[in-house]
Amino acid sequence: MSCNRVCTSSCSQVLVTTELNIPCRVSNVGLRQKRSTNGHRKVFAYYGLKTPPYKLDALEPYMSQRMVEVHWGEHHRGYVEALNKQLEKNDILYGCTMEELIKVTYNNGNPLPEFAHAAQVWNHDFFWESMQPGGGDMPKLGLLQQIEKDFGSFTNFKEKFIEAALTLFGSGWIWLVLNREEKRLAIIKTSNAVNPLVWNDIPLIGLDVWEHAYYLDYKNDKANYVNVFMNHLVSWDAALGRMARAQAFVNLGEPKIPVA
């Protein structure tokens, strides 16, 4: 499976996948030009570093500006730069949306070299957008009803989410997802860079439990970090919006999730 650009520099973000035949517009794809040996310029697509949807100090005191600067500005940026260097050597993958690139390079459980960096770029974009200043509290409207339906209560869900984070061995991620096949919410844990897209689940919330996500603020106290995320940082507004979009693909019946 491959993804190729079908436009010149005058249409910088219109892409198509040759086998999926899906035209798409990509927010985090930019352009870079290189002069070839014959003097002509060739345009390559590349992936850019997205900025968190709030100021870098906006999550204080629960996540310090320094922690965000290091995590986003160094670790996240490093994944983007490493991915772009890999793609320079394998232009057959140019033109994929990030979601397509992840699925293609996951290669049915036999990941290609580009997979880890591609997945980590997407994971971190999703992580920043899974938090907000003044977050925590409880989800609202139909999302809360769906959590209560699938987990028994919000308290049960919260306990299971925290338990999943604390029992994950090594580095990885904790996700609240909508399982397309079972048509219900689920908590899953993934190791290293793997994310729910590879199984066609729809992520609603993602928590980074790599040590680099919390060590400056919480040292080795992962439990405190996870509890702070759930009580003060998680964006239920973002999750509600993702749930509303998910219902375009998964019919959950009642309760209905209102579209903002």
C-alpha positions in Angstrom: 0.0 0.0 0.0 1.4 3.4 -0.9 0.4 7.0 -0.7 1.6 9.6 -3.3 1.2 13.3 -3.9 -0.9 14.3 -6.9 -0.3 18.0 -6.9 2.5 20.5 -7.5 3.6 23.3 -5.2 0.6 25.4 -6.2 -1.8 23.0 -4.4 0.2 22.3 -1.3 -2.2 20.2 0.8 -4.4 18.2 -1.5 -3.3 14.6 -1.3 -4.6 11.2 -2.6 -3.8 7.6 -1.6 -3.3 5.6 -4.8 -4.7 2.3 -3.4 -7.3 3.7 -1.0 -8.3 6.3 -3.6 -9.2 8.8 -0.8 -8.6 12.5 -1.5 -7.7 14.3 1.7 -6.5 17.5 3.2 -3.9 17.3 5.9 -3.3 20.0 8.5 0.1 19.0 9.6 1.7 18.4 6.1 3.9 21.1 4.8 6.2 21.4 1.8 9.9 21.3 1.3 11.8 21.7 -1.9 15.1 20.2 -3.0 17.1 20.9 -6.1 17.9 17.8 -8.0 21.1 17.1 -9.9 19.5 18.3 -13.2 18.7 21.7 -11.7 15.0 21.2 -11.3 13.2 21.5 -8.0 11.3 18.5 -6.6 8.7 19.0 -4.0 8.4 16.6 -1.0 5.7 16.5 1.6 6.7 16.4 5.2 5.1 16.4 8.6 5.2 19.5 10.8 5.2 20.0 14.6 1.8 21.0 15.7 1.5 23.5 18.6 -0.6 22.5 21.6 -4.0 24.2 21.6 -3.1 26.4 24.6 -0.2 28.4 25.9 2.7 26.4 27.2 2.1 27.6 30.8 -1.7 27.1 30.6 -1.7 23.7 32.4 0.1 24.9 35.5 0.3 24.1 38.3 -0.6 20.5 37.3 1.8 20.4 34.3 4.6 22.9 34.4 5.6 25.1 31.5 9.1 23.5 31.7 7.5 20.0 31.4 5.6 21.0 28.3 8.6 22.7 26.8 10.7 19.6 27.2 8.0 17.1 26.3 6.6 19.0 23.3 9.6 21.0 22.3 12.2 18.3 22.5 10.6 14.8 22.6 7.7 15.5 20.3 9.8 17.5 18.0 12.4 14.8 17.9 9.8 12.3 16.7 8.7 14.7 13.9 12.3 15.3 12.8 13.2 11.6 12.9 10.1 10.7 10.8 11.0 13.3 8.2 14.5 11.9 7.9 13.1 8.4 7.4 10.7 9.6 4.8 13.4 11.2 2.8 14.8 7.8 2.2 11.4 6.2 1.2 9.4 8.6 -0.9 6.8 5.9 -1.7 5.2 6.9 1.7 4.9 10.6 0.8 1.4 11.9 0.6 -0.2 9.7 3.3 -2.2 11.4 6.0 -0.7 10.6 9.4 -3.5 8.1 10.1 -2.9 6.3 6.8 0.9 6.3 7.4 0.4 4.7 10.8 -1.8 1.9 9.4 0.4 1.3 6.4 3.6 1.1 8.4 2.1 -1.0 11.2 2.0 -3.6 8.4 -0.5 -6.0 10.1 1.7 -6.3 13.3 5.0 -6.4 11.6 5.9 -2.7 11.8 8.1 -1.0 9.2 10.9 1.3 10.5 8.8 4.4 10.0 5.9 3.2 12.2 7.3 4.1 15.7 8.0 7.8 14.8 4.8 8.2 12.8 2.7 6.8 15.6 4.4 8.9 18.3 3.9 12.1 16.3 0.2 11.3 16.1 0.0 10.1 19.7 1.5 13.3 21.0 -0.8 15.6 18.9 -3.7 13.6 20.3 -2.3 13.8 23.9 -2.0 17.6 23.9 -5.5 17.9 22.5 -6.8 15.5 25.3 -6.0 18.1 27.9 -7.3 21.6 28.6 -6.8 24.3 31.2 -9.4 23.8 33.9 -9.9 20.2 32.8 -10.9 17.2 34.9 -14.3 17.2 36.6 -16.8 14.9 34.8 -17.9 14.4 31.2 -21.2 15.8 30.2 -24.3 15.0 28.3 -24.4 11.8 26.2 -20.7 11.0 26.8 -21.3 10.6 30.5 -24.4 8.5 29.8 -22.4 6.3 27.5 -19.6 5.9 30.1 -22.2 4.9 32.7 -23.8 2.5 30.3 -20.5 0.7 29.4 -18.7 0.9 32.8 -21.5 1.0 35.3 -20.6 4.4 36.6 -18.2 7.2 36.0 -16.4 6.3 39.3 -15.9 2.7 38.0 -14.6 4.1 34.7 -12.1 6.4 36.4 -10.8 3.6 38.7 -10.3 1.3 35.7 -8.5 4.0 33.7 -6.2 4.7 36.6 -5.6 1.0 37.2 -4.7 0.5 33.6 -2.2 3.3 33.7 -0.5 2.0 36.9 -0.4 -1.6 35.7 1.1 -0.9 32.3 4.6 -2.4 32.3 7.2 -0.2 30.7 6.4 2.7 28.3 3.2 3.2 26.5 -0.3 4.8 26.4 -3.7 4.5 28.0 -6.8 5.1 25.8 -10.5 5.5 26.1 -11.8 4.3 22.8 -15.0 3.6 21.0 -14.8 0.0 19.7 -16.4 0.0 16.3 -17.2 -3.8 16.3 -18.7 -4.0 19.8 -20.2 -0.5 19.6 -19.1 0.3 23.1 -16.5 2.3 25.0 -13.4 0.5 26.2 -10.1 1.2 28.0 -7.1 -0.2 26.3 -3.3 0.0 27.0 -0.7 -0.1 24.3 3.0 -0.5 24.6 5.6 1.9 23.2 4.2 3.7 20.2 1.2 1.5 19.3 -2.2 3.3 19.2 -5.8 2.2 18.7 -5.9 3.3 15.0 -4.1 0.1 14.0 -7.2 -1.9 15.2 -9.6 0.6 13.7 -10.8 1.7 17.2 -11.8 5.4 17.6 -9.7 7.1 20.3 -11.5 9.6 22.6 -8.8 10.3 25.2 -5.1 9.4 25.3 -2.7 9.5 28.2 1.0 9.3 27.7 2.6 7.2 30.4 6.1 7.2 29.1 8.4 8.4 31.9 9.4 11.5 29.8 5.8 12.7 30.1 6.0 13.4 33.8 9.5 12.9 35.2 10.3 16.7 35.6 7.1 17.4 37.6 6.5 14.1 39.4 9.8 12.2 39.4 8.9 8.5 39.6 5.5 9.1 41.1 3.4 7.9 38.1 0.3 7.4 40.3 0.2 11.1 41.3 0.6 12.1 37.6 -2.2 9.8 36.4 -4.5 11.1 39.2 -3.8 14.7 38.4 -4.5 14.0 34.7 -7.9 12.6 35.5 -8.8 15.2 38.1 -7.4 18.4 36.6 -6.2 18.0 33.0 -8.3 15.7 30.9 -10.5 17.5 28.4 -14.0 16.0 28.4 -14.9 18.8 25.9 -12.5 17.3 23.4 -13.7 13.8 24.1 -17.4 14.8 23.6 -16.5 16.4 20.3 -14.6 13.2 19.2 -17.6 11.1 20.3 -20.0 13.2 18.3 -17.8 12.7 15.2 -17.5 9.0 15.9 -21.3 8.6 15.7 -21.0 9.3 12.0 -19.3 5.9 11.8 -20.8 3.9 14.7 -24.5 3.8 15.5 -24.7 3.5 19.3 -28.4 4.0 19.5 -29.4 5.7 22.7 -28.1 7.8 24.3 -27.6 10.3 21.5 -24.5 12.4 21.6 -25.4 16.0 20.6 -23.2 17.7 18.0 -22.0 21.0 19.3 
